[in-house]
């Protein structure tokens, strides 16, 4: 007869395989982070290029586009190393679907760059296209969090995902601010969008703080206490005081962009630390699983730990860009991941179109 140990052994072997897949996915997440950062810079500079006919911006935009292309090639290498033969597994189907969309949009990126270079579209249209691609890449990170088999790794992924969301909203605020400062004033529609993005950043930070380790939270609090944030806030207040009759000089667009970029560089440093911690955590968990397989006694002890309370509750994810900021997210930390987020991710583009 099949013993309890046989089932435990099979379960642990499956868990080890899932952890090994997740370790590879974590490296992919790191490459996604780098590409998103490069695309965020390119998006913001595209708005500067589309709003100003200075040759300086055109030259610098080419450099940033090349940086994005280099980061995309690294990510493509990660995609190429994915084992497509295991794509039929339930925990991989959604991830592969998200990767497919990201690859499709990356293939279309040269056409978007051509339109931006030749000024064949508006700053809003350019921002919307770049944002759609970045959202597709963020969805890859979300699916990685949803397939995690370990609660600690899930918490680390949720913290990283929400911090990336905060950084993306900060990137959208940077690009949106460029549009207003180039025009010399912010109309009510543009100001509402700025407020929407600022509130979204605060909500993402709240979720990040809920699932990040105390060390990560302390590291971010120290970074956030800088003169850059104070200067950013001053420019936000300046934007709110502008009117069609009381404009500011268009040179403020470059000042805003530089300050917002410094702020995002600080976020990128934090993002890198979170990604490195995730990769390290996966390696530690794999080592523990391998040791358990070699220690029959330890494996059987796991039976007694079932249904014990865990200090790492599995986290639910929500997309701040797809809900009204005045209401609470439908998902709160619970016992399982919410699948409705996928519909929200899909609806995100429609909402951004409505905002535009």
C-alpha angles and dihedrals in degrees: 000000000000109000131217087251091058091056092045090050092051091047092050092048089052090048091051091052090049091050091050090051089048091051089057090046090052090058088049089052089055090054090047090054092054094048093047090052091052092047091049090057092046091050093052094046090047088061090050090050093048093048099044129044094209112133087220093072092047092055094047092046090060090054093051091046089055090050089053090049092052091051090048091055090054090051091047087056089055090050090051091055093054114111103240091182089075092049092108091070112109094236092054104044097080093043092053091048090054091047089051091055092047092051091048092053092044088055088056094049096093090059091052091049091051091054092048093048093051092040092238094146139039126262090250092053091047092050091049093053094048090046092053090055093046090049090053089054091047088053088060089058090047092054090050088056091047093054096048113124097195122070093218092052090045091054091048091050093047090051090049094045093052093045089052088050090052090050092048091052088049088052091051089049089052092051093044091049090053090058092052097044093046088054090047095236143044118237119211092264092054093045091051090053091050090051091047091053093046093051090047090055091054092051093049090051090053092056091043090054090051096057106025121095118260089249092056092046092051091048091054095045089055092049093048093057096081140120089247093070091049091052091047089053091051091054090049089055090047090053091053092054095053122105134172086265096041107049132166125225117274089236086078088074092068092045090051092047093050094049093044089049092053088051092051091048088059089051090049091056090053091045090054091052091051091049092049091049090052093053091047092049091052091052091051093050092049090053091052091049092050091050091050091054089055094046111063093184093055090048093055091047088064088070090067091052096060115120091012114143113265127215089212108065114197106256131228119219129218134183112235092197093062101053135064108266091220092067132063118255113262091230121073127172106292144143099293143018118274115240092196088080089077090062089047091052089052091048092050094084092052090051093050089050089053091049090051 
